[in-house]
Amino acid sequence: MTGRTQALVAHPEQAQGGKLMRVIVDEARCEGHGLCQDSAPDVFELNDDGVAVVLVDPVPMALSRQAEAGVRVCPVAALSTAES
C-alpha cells in the first residue's frame, strides 16, 4: 500500500444495493509473474517495475469473475479481494 486513503464514490451497482468488490495488491509480495494479467486483462496489468496494478477500482460486477480468477492464480498470494 502507498499509505494513502482512498475514498469510494457512489457507484451505480452500490446504488442498486450491491456490494463493491475491491482487489488489494500486496506490492511487497508481488513477484511480477503476470498470471493475474493473463487471466484478467481487463482488471490487472503489470507496471514498469513488474508489480500488479488494479485497473478498475471498484471492480464492476461484469468483471468480478475475471478479477477473482486473477486473484486465484497468483502463485505468491499477493492479491486478495474485499467487499465494501
Biopython code that builds the backbone (N, CA, C, O; Angstrom):
import numpy as np
from Bio.PDB.StructureBuilder import StructureBuilder

atoms = [
    (1, "MET", "N", (0.836, -1.173, 0.000)),
    (1, "MET", "CA", (0.000, 0.000, 0.000)),
    (1, "MET", "C", (0.887, 1.244, 0.000)),
    (1, "MET", "O", (2.021, 1.228, 0.478)),
    (2, "THR", "N", (0.345, 2.291, -0.537)),
    (2, "THR", "CA", (1.105, 3.524, -0.608)),
    (2, "THR", "C", (0.901, 4.398, 0.605)),
    (2, "THR", "O", (1.535, 5.447, 0.719)),
    (3, "GLY", "N", (0.033, 3.996, 1.514)),
    (3, "GLY", "CA", (-0.224, 4.780, 2.690)),
    (3, "GLY", "C", (-1.304, 5.824, 2.481)),
    (3, "GLY", "O", (-1.658, 6.540, 3.418)),
    (4, "ARG", "N", (-1.831, 5.924, 1.276)),
    (4, "ARG", "CA", (-2.888, 6.881, 1.002)),
    (4, "ARG", "C", (-4.242, 6.264, 1.322)),
    (4, "ARG", "O", (-4.432, 5.055, 1.186)),
    (5, "THR", "N", (-5.161, 7.088, 1.739)),
    (5, "THR", "CA", (-6.525, 6.640, 1.976)),
    (5, "THR", "C", (-7.315, 6.887, 0.706)),
    (5, "THR", "O", (-7.260, 7.971, 0.125)),
    (6, "GLN", "N", (-8.049, 5.869, 0.280)),
    (6, "GLN", "CA", (-8.854, 6.010, -0.925)),
    (6, "GLN", "C", (-10.319, 6.076, -0.533)),
    (6, "GLN", "O", (-10.807, 5.228, 0.213)),
    (7, "ALA", "N", (-11.008, 7.067, -1.028)),
    (7, "ALA", "CA", (-12.435, 7.196, -0.757)),
    (7, "ALA", "C", (-13.211, 6.565, -1.895)),
    (7, "ALA", "O", (-12.882, 6.745, -3.067)),
    (8, "LEU", "N", (-14.243, 5.826, -1.535)),
    (8, "LEU", "CA", (-15.119, 5.267, -2.552)),
    (8, "LEU", "C", (-16.200, 6.270, -2.866)),
    (8, "LEU", "O", (-16.799, 6.854, -1.963)),
    (9, "VAL", "N", (-16.449, 6.469, -4.130)),
    (9, "VAL", "CA", (-17.536, 7.346, -4.536)),
    (9, "VAL", "C", (-18.742, 6.492, -4.888)),
    (9, "VAL", "O", (-18.623, 5.281, -5.074)),
    (10, "ALA", "N", (-19.882, 7.120, -4.976)),
    (10, "ALA", "CA", (-21.097, 6.383, -5.315)),
    (10, "ALA", "C", (-20.881, 5.654, -6.631)),
    (10, "ALA", "O", (-20.333, 6.212, -7.583)),
    (11, "HIS", "N", (-21.306, 4.439, -6.672)),
    (11, "HIS", "CA", (-21.124, 3.571, -7.825)),
    (11, "HIS", "C", (-22.503, 3.043, -8.194)),
    (11, "HIS", "O", (-23.278, 2.705, -7.300)),
    (12, "PRO", "N", (-22.837, 2.961, -9.479)),
    (12, "PRO", "CA", (-24.181, 2.515, -9.862)),
    (12, "PRO", "C", (-24.590, 1.176, -9.253)),
    (12, "PRO", "O", (-25.752, 0.997, -8.888)),
    (13, "GLU", "N", (-23.660, 0.240, -9.139)),
    (13, "GLU", "CA", (-24.005, -1.068, -8.585)),
    (13, "GLU", "C", (-24.298, -0.982, -7.093)),
    (13, "GLU", "O", (-25.119, -1.735, -6.570)),
    (14, "GLN", "N", (-23.625, -0.061, -6.411)),
    (14, "GLN", "CA", (-23.902, 0.119, -4.991)),
    (14, "GLN", "C", (-25.275, 0.755, -4.803)),
    (14, "GLN", "O", (-25.983, 0.437, -3.847)),
    (15, "ALA", "N", (-25.646, 1.640, -5.699)),
    (15, "ALA", "CA", (-26.960, 2.274, -5.629)),
    (15, "ALA", "C", (-28.072, 1.241, -5.778)),
    (15, "ALA", "O", (-29.184, 1.452, -5.295)),
    (16, "GLN", "N", (-27.780, 0.138, -6.435)),
    (16, "GLN", "CA", (-28.753, -0.934, -6.616)),
    (16, "GLN", "C", (-28.700, -1.930, -5.464)),
    (16, "GLN", "O", (-29.301, -3.001, -5.554)),
    (17, "GLY", "N", (-28.002, -1.606, -4.397)),
    (17, "GLY", "CA", (-27.933, -2.475, -3.228)),
    (17, "GLY", "C", (-26.811, -3.488, -3.268)),
    (17, "GLY", "O", (-26.701, -4.308, -2.357)),
    (18, "GLY", "N", (-25.975, -3.461, -4.293)),
    (18, "GLY", "CA", (-24.884, -4.424, -4.399)),
    (18, "GLY", "C", (-23.664, -3.968, -3.627)),
    (18, "GLY", "O", (-23.468, -2.775, -3.395)),
    (19, "LYS", "N", (-22.851, -4.925, -3.233)),
    (19, "LYS", "CA", (-21.586, -4.602, -2.569)),
    (19, "LYS", "C", (-20.528, -4.373, -3.638)),
    (19, "LYS", "O", (-20.598, -4.928, -4.734)),
    (20, "LEU", "N", (-19.564, -3.558, -3.302)),
    (20, "LEU", "CA", (-18.483, -3.268, -4.227)),
    (20, "LEU", "C", (-17.301, -4.174, -3.946)),
    (20, "LEU", "O", (-16.884, -4.327, -2.798)),
    (21, "MET", "N", (-16.757, -4.780, -5.003)),
    (21, "MET", "CA", (-15.564, -5.610, -4.870)),
    (21, "MET", "C", (-14.348, -4.742, -5.121)),
    (21, "MET", "O", (-14.286, -3.973, -6.080)),
    (22, "ARG", "N", (-13.383, -4.892, -4.228)),
    (22, "ARG", "CA", (-12.104, -4.235, -4.410)),
    (22, "ARG", "C", (-11.031, -5.313, -4.410)),
    (22, "ARG", "O", (-11.152, -6.322, -3.715)),
    (23, "VAL", "N", (-9.989, -5.096, -5.185)),
    (23, "VAL", "CA", (-8.850, -6.007, -5.217)),
    (23, "VAL", "C", (-7.662, -5.287, -4.593)),
    (23, "VAL", "O", (-7.355, -4.145, -4.935)),
    (24, "ILE", "N", (-7.007, -5.976, -3.677)),
    (24, "ILE", "CA", (-5.860, -5.407, -2.985)),
    (24, "ILE", "C", (-4.597, -6.124, -3.462)),
    (24, "ILE", "O", (-4.546, -7.353, -3.508)),
    (25, "VAL", "N", (-3.591, -5.343, -3.810)),
    (25, "VAL", "CA", (-2.296, -5.879, -4.237)),
    (25, "VAL", "C", (-1.288, -5.656, -3.113)),
    (25, "VAL", "O", (-1.076, -4.525, -2.675)),
    (26, "ASP", "N", (-0.680, -6.724, -2.658)),
    (26, "ASP", "CA", (0.418, -6.626, -1.694)),
    (26, "ASP", "C", (1.684, -6.439, -2.527)),
    (26, "ASP", "O", (2.290, -7.405, -2.992)),
    (27, "GLU", "N", (2.065, -5.189, -2.703)),
    (27, "GLU", "CA", (3.184, -4.861, -3.589)),
    (27, "GLU", "C", (4.506, -5.494, -3.136)),
    (27, "GLU", "O", (5.356, -5.821, -3.964)),
    (28, "ALA", "N", (4.670, -5.662, -1.847)),
    (28, "ALA", "CA", (5.898, -6.267, -1.336)),
    (28, "ALA", "C", (5.974, -7.748, -1.664)),
    (28, "ALA", "O", (7.063, -8.313, -1.763)),
    (29, "ARG", "N", (4.832, -8.368, -1.830)),
    (29, "ARG", "CA", (4.783, -9.806, -2.090)),
    (29, "ARG", "C", (4.774, -10.115, -3.599)),
    (29, "ARG", "O", (5.233, -11.179, -4.014)),
    (30, "CYS", "N", (4.263, -9.202, -4.404)),
    (30, "CYS", "CA", (4.135, -9.435, -5.856)),
    (30, "CYS", "C", (5.519, -9.629, -6.476)),
    (30, "CYS", "O", (6.432, -8.832, -6.261)),
    (31, "GLU", "N", (5.649, -10.707, -7.251)),
    (31, "GLU", "CA", (6.912, -11.015, -7.927)),
    (31, "GLU", "C", (6.826, -10.813, -9.434)),
    (31, "GLU", "O", (7.778, -11.115, -10.154)),
    (32, "GLY", "N", (5.698, -10.307, -9.918)),
    (32, "GLY", "CA", (5.583, -9.973, -11.336)),
    (32, "GLY", "C", (5.432, -11.151, -12.271)),
    (32, "GLY", "O", (5.840, -11.063, -13.430)),
    (33, "HIS", "N", (4.860, -12.253, -11.811)),
    (33, "HIS", "CA", (4.654, -13.412, -12.679)),
    (33, "HIS", "C", (3.705, -13.104, -13.832)),
    (33, "HIS", "O", (3.845, -13.675, -14.913)),
    (34, "GLY", "N", (2.741, -12.206, -13.618)),
    (34, "GLY", "CA", (1.832, -11.787, -14.680)),
    (34, "GLY", "C", (0.657, -12.711, -14.929)),
    (34, "GLY", "O", (-0.098, -12.498, -15.877)),
    (35, "LEU", "N", (0.482, -13.731, -14.103)),
    (35, "LEU", "CA", (-0.638, -14.651, -14.306)),
    (35, "LEU", "C", (-1.975, -13.952, -14.093)),
    (35, "LEU", "O", (-2.962, -14.291, -14.747)),
    (36, "CYS", "N", (-2.014, -12.982, -13.186)),
    (36, "CYS", "CA", (-3.248, -12.223, -12.964)),
    (36, "CYS", "C", (-3.629, -11.476, -14.246)),
    (36, "CYS", "O", (-4.794, -11.470, -14.645)),
    (37, "GLN", "N", (-2.660, -10.860, -14.872)),
    (37, "GLN", "CA", (-2.902, -10.120, -16.112)),
    (37, "GLN", "C", (-3.337, -11.061, -17.227)),
    (37, "GLN", "O", (-4.211, -10.718, -18.023)),
    (38, "ASP", "N", (-2.737, -12.236, -17.289)),
    (38, "ASP", "CA", (-3.135, -13.209, -18.308)),
    (38, "ASP", "C", (-4.578, -13.671, -18.095)),
    (38, "ASP", "O", (-5.324, -13.848, -19.059)),
    (39, "SER", "N", (-4.969, -13.867, -16.838)),
    (39, "SER", "CA", (-6.309, -14.355, -16.512)),
    (39, "SER", "C", (-7.366, -13.267, -16.568)),
    (39, "SER", "O", (-8.524, -13.539, -16.885)),
    (40, "ALA", "N", (-6.978, -12.043, -16.264)),
    (40, "ALA", "CA", (-7.944, -10.949, -16.164)),
    (40, "ALA", "C", (-7.355, -9.657, -16.735)),
    (40, "ALA", "O", (-7.074, -8.721, -15.986)),
    (41, "PRO", "N", (-7.170, -9.601, -18.043)),
    (41, "PRO", "CA", (-6.518, -8.432, -18.639)),
    (41, "PRO", "C", (-7.315, -7.134, -18.519)),
    (41, "PRO", "O", (-6.752, -6.049, -18.664)),
    (42, "ASP", "N", (-8.610, -7.235, -18.257)),
    (42, "ASP", "CA", (-9.415, -6.027, -18.074)),
    (42, "ASP", "C", (-9.338, -5.508, -16.640)),
    (42, "ASP", "O", (-9.833, -4.423, -16.335)),
    (43, "VAL", "N", (-8.716, -6.291, -15.769)),
    (43, "VAL", "CA", (-8.641, -5.931, -14.347)),
    (43, "VAL", "C", (-7.213, -5.623, -13.903)),
    (43, "VAL", "O", (-6.999, -4.730, -13.082)),
    (44, "PHE", "N", (-6.240, -6.352, -14.435)),
    (44, "PHE", "CA", (-4.857, -6.224, -13.981)),
    (44, "PHE", "C", (-3.904, -5.910, -15.118)),
    (44, "PHE", "O", (-4.135, -6.276, -16.270)),
    (45, "GLU", "N", (-2.828, -5.221, -14.765)),
    (45, "GLU", "CA", (-1.664, -5.093, -15.643)),
    (45, "GLU", "C", (-0.445, -4.989, -14.749)),
    (45, "GLU", "O", (-0.559, -4.720, -13.554)),
    (46, "LEU", "N", (0.707, -5.202, -15.330)),
    (46, "LEU", "CA", (1.953, -5.043, -14.588)),
    (46, "LEU", "C", (2.533, -3.672, -14.909)),
    (46, "LEU", "O", (2.572, -3.262, -16.069)),
    (47, "ASN", "N", (2.985, -2.964, -13.872)),
    (47, "ASN", "CA", (3.592, -1.657, -14.117)),
    (47, "ASN", "C", (5.037, -1.830, -14.589)),
    (47, "ASN", "O", (5.498, -2.952, -14.797)),
    (48, "ASP", "N", (5.735, -0.730, -14.752)),
    (48, "ASP", "CA", (7.108, -0.776, -15.262)),
    (48, "ASP", "C", (8.066, -1.523, -14.327)),
    (48, "ASP", "O", (9.120, -1.996, -14.751)),
    (49, "ASP", "N", (7.684, -1.618, -13.058)),
    (49, "ASP", "CA", (8.507, -2.347, -12.086)),
    (49, "ASP", "C", (8.117, -3.813, -11.982)),
    (49, "ASP", "O", (8.690, -4.550, -11.180)),
    (50, "GLY", "N", (7.136, -4.249, -12.793)),
    (50, "GLY", "CA", (6.700, -5.638, -12.768)),
    (50, "GLY", "C", (5.765, -5.962, -11.623)),
    (50, "GLY", "O", (5.650, -7.122, -11.227)),
    (51, "VAL", "N", (5.098, -4.963, -11.087)),
    (51, "VAL", "CA", (4.161, -5.150, -9.975)),
    (51, "VAL", "C", (2.738, -5.021, -10.507)),
    (51, "VAL", "O", (2.444, -4.145, -11.320)),
    (52, "ALA", "N", (1.856, -5.908, -10.036)),
    (52, "ALA", "CA", (0.466, -5.875, -10.473)),
    (52, "ALA", "C", (-0.209, -4.572, -10.059)),
    (52, "ALA", "O", (0.007, -4.050, -8.966)),
    (53, "VAL", "N", (-1.025, -4.072, -10.966)),
    (53, "VAL", "CA", (-1.813, -2.862, -10.735)),
    (53, "VAL", "C", (-3.255, -3.196, -11.078)),
    (53, "VAL", "O", (-3.524, -3.846, -12.088)),
    (54, "VAL", "N", (-4.183, -2.753, -10.240)),
    (54, "VAL", "CA", (-5.611, -2.950, -10.492)),
    (54, "VAL", "C", (-6.081, -1.802, -11.376)),
    (54, "VAL", "O", (-5.900, -0.633, -11.035)),
    (55, "LEU", "N", (-6.684, -2.138, -12.509)),
    (55, "LEU", "CA", (-7.107, -1.125, -13.476)),
    (55, "LEU", "C", (-8.452, -0.514, -13.147)),
    (55, "LEU", "O", (-8.721, 0.620, -13.542)),
    (56, "VAL", "N", (-9.307, -1.237, -12.433)),
    (56, "VAL", "CA", (-10.651, -0.750, -12.121)),
    (56, "VAL", "C", (-10.921, -0.914, -10.629)),
    (56, "VAL", "O", (-10.853, -2.019, -10.089)),
    (57, "ASP", "N", (-11.224, 0.191, -9.981)),
    (57, "ASP", "CA", (-11.484, 0.156, -8.546)),
    (57, "ASP", "C", (-12.626, 1.106, -8.240)),
    (57, "ASP", "O", (-12.484, 2.317, -8.407)),
    (58, "PRO", "N", (-13.733, 0.586, -7.802)),
    (58, "PRO", "CA", (-14.030, -0.813, -7.514)),
    (58, "PRO", "C", (-14.244, -1.614, -8.791)),
    (58, "PRO", "O", (-14.434, -1.051, -9.869)),
    (59, "VAL", "N", (-14.210, -2.934, -8.653)),
    (59, "VAL", "CA", (-14.384, -3.830, -9.793)),
    (59, "VAL", "C", (-15.872, -3.929, -10.121)),
    (59, "VAL", "O", (-16.668, -4.275, -9.249)),
    (60, "PRO", "N", (-16.262, -3.631, -11.366)),
    (60, "PRO", "CA", (-17.666, -3.767, -11.744)),
    (60, "PRO", "C", (-18.123, -5.228, -11.683)),
    (60, "PRO", "O", (-17.323, -6.144, -11.874)),
    (61, "MET", "N", (-19.385, -5.430, -11.423)),
    (61, "MET", "CA", (-19.925, -6.793, -11.346)),
    (61, "MET", "C", (-19.598, -7.592, -12.600)),
    (61, "MET", "O", (-19.328, -8.791, -12.521)),
    (62, "ALA", "N", (-19.619, -6.942, -13.745)),
    (62, "ALA", "CA", (-19.355, -7.631, -15.004)),
    (62, "ALA", "C", (-17.936, -8.204, -15.063)),
    (62, "ALA", "O", (-17.673, -9.122, -15.841)),
    (63, "LEU", "N", (-17.029, -7.675, -14.255)),
    (63, "LEU", "CA", (-15.644, -8.155, -14.257)),
    (63, "LEU", "C", (-15.283, -8.923, -12.988)),
    (63, "LEU", "O", (-14.127, -9.305, -12.809)),
    (64, "SER", "N", (-16.250, -9.153, -12.110)),
    (64, "SER", "CA", (-15.934, -9.770, -10.819)),
    (64, "SER", "C", (-15.387, -11.187, -10.964)),
    (64, "SER", "O", (-14.451, -11.550, -10.251)),
    (65, "ARG", "N", (-15.932, -11.985, -11.852)),
    (65, "ARG", "CA", (-15.399, -13.354, -12.031)),
    (65, "ARG", "C", (-13.988, -13.319, -12.584)),
    (65, "ARG", "O", (-13.131, -14.105, -12.180)),
    (66, "GLN", "N", (-13.754, -12.412, -13.501)),
    (66, "GLN", "CA", (-12.415, -12.271, -14.070)),
    (66, "GLN", "C", (-11.431, -11.842, -12.978)),
    (66, "GLN", "O", (-10.318, -12.363, -12.903)),
    (67, "ALA", "N", (-11.839, -10.902, -12.139)),
    (67, "ALA", "CA", (-10.975, -10.441, -11.051)),
    (67, "ALA", "C", (-10.668, -11.579, -10.080)),
    (67, "ALA", "O", (-9.520, -11.760, -9.676)),
    (68, "GLU", "N", (-11.690, -12.343, -9.708)),
    (68, "GLU", "CA", (-11.490, -13.465, -8.794)),
    (68, "GLU", "C", (-10.550, -14.504, -9.391)),
    (68, "GLU", "O", (-9.738, -15.093, -8.679)),
    (69, "ALA", "N", (-10.659, -14.728, -10.695)),
    (69, "ALA", "CA", (-9.764, -15.677, -11.362)),
    (69, "ALA", "C", (-8.318, -15.180, -11.287)),
    (69, "ALA", "O", (-7.403, -15.965, -11.038)),
    (70, "GLY", "N", (-8.116, -13.896, -11.499)),
    (70, "GLY", "CA", (-6.772, -13.326, -11.416)),
    (70, "GLY", "C", (-6.186, -13.451, -10.020)),
    (70, "GLY", "O", (-4.995, -13.719, -9.862)),
    (71, "VAL", "N", (-7.020, -13.257, -9.010)),
    (71, "VAL", "CA", (-6.574, -13.393, -7.618)),
    (71, "VAL", "C", (-6.181, -14.841, -7.333)),
    (71, "VAL", "O", (-5.157, -15.097, -6.699)),
    (72, "ARG", "N", (-6.990, -15.779, -7.798)),
    (72, "ARG", "CA", (-6.737, -17.200, -7.524)),
    (72, "ARG", "C", (-5.442, -17.711, -8.126)),
    (72, "ARG", "O", (-4.784, -18.563, -7.527)),
    (73, "VAL", "N", (-5.059, -17.214, -9.293)),
    (73, "VAL", "CA", (-3.880, -17.775, -9.969)),
    (73, "VAL", "C", (-2.555, -17.203, -9.485)),
    (73, "VAL", "O", (-1.495, -17.671, -9.901)),
    (74, "CYS", "N", (-2.597, -16.214, -8.628)),
    (74, "CYS", "CA", (-1.338, -15.626, -8.151)),
    (74, "CYS", "C", (-0.553, -16.662, -7.349)),
    (74, "CYS", "O", (-1.028, -17.127, -6.312)),
    (75, "PRO", "N", (0.642, -17.031, -7.813)),
    (75, "PRO", "CA", (1.411, -18.090, -7.141)),
    (75, "PRO", "C", (2.010, -17.678, -5.794)),
    (75, "PRO", "O", (2.457, -18.537, -5.034)),
    (76, "VAL", "N", (2.025, -16.379, -5.488)),
    (76, "VAL", "CA", (2.591, -15.928, -4.218)),
    (76, "VAL", "C", (1.541, -15.275, -3.318)),
    (76, "VAL", "O", (1.879, -14.657, -2.309)),
    (77, "ALA", "N", (0.266, -15.417, -3.691)),
    (77, "ALA", "CA", (-0.856, -14.877, -2.909)),
    (77, "ALA", "C", (-0.683, -13.387, -2.607)),
    (77, "ALA", "O", (-0.902, -12.943, -1.480)),
    (78, "ALA", "N", (-0.292, -12.632, -3.618)),
    (78, "ALA", "CA", (-0.118, -11.188, -3.455)),
    (78, "ALA", "C", (-1.414, -10.417, -3.667)),
    (78, "ALA", "O", (-1.458, -9.204, -3.467)),
    (79, "LEU", "N", (-2.468, -11.116, -4.071)),
    (79, "LEU", "CA", (-3.740, -10.469, -4.374)),
    (79, "LEU", "C", (-4.833, -10.984, -3.457)),
    (79, "LEU", "O", (-4.851, -12.158, -3.088)),
    (80, "SER", "N", (-5.729, -10.107, -3.100)),
    (80, "SER", "CA", (-6.893, -10.503, -2.307)),
    (80, "SER", "C", (-8.062, -9.612, -2.688)),
    (80, "SER", "O", (-7.888, -8.566, -3.313)),
    (81, "THR", "N", (-9.259, -10.043, -2.301)),
    (81, "THR", "CA", (-10.451, -9.247, -2.568)),
    (81, "THR", "C", (-11.080, -8.824, -1.252)),
    (81, "THR", "O", (-10.887, -9.454, -0.212)),
    (82, "ALA", "N", (-11.829, -7.750, -1.329)),
    (82, "ALA", "CA", (-12.584, -7.255, -0.186)),
    (82, "ALA", "C", (-13.865, -6.635, -0.719)),
    (82, "ALA", "O", (-13.905, -6.116, -1.834)),
    (83, "GLU", "N", (-14.904, -6.699, 0.093)),
    (83, "GLU", "CA", (-16.158, -6.057, -0.274)),
    (83, "GLU", "C", (-16.347, -4.824, 0.593)),
    (83, "GLU", "O", (-15.940, -4.784, 1.754)),
    (84, "SER", "N", (-16.965, -3.838, 0.005)),
    (84, "SER", "CA", (-17.271, -2.640, 0.784)),
    (84, "SER", "C", (-18.672, -2.178, 0.463)),
    (84, "SER", "O", (-19.133, -1.178, 1.013)),
]
sb = StructureBuilder()
sb.init_structure("model")
sb.init_model(0)
sb.init_chain("A")
sb.init_seg("    ")
for serial, (resi, resn, name, xyz) in enumerate(atoms, 1):
    if name == "N":
        sb.init_residue(resn, " ", resi, " ")
    sb.init_atom(name, np.array(xyz, "f"), 0.0, 1.0, " ", f" {name:<3s}", serial, name[0])
structure = sb.get_structure()
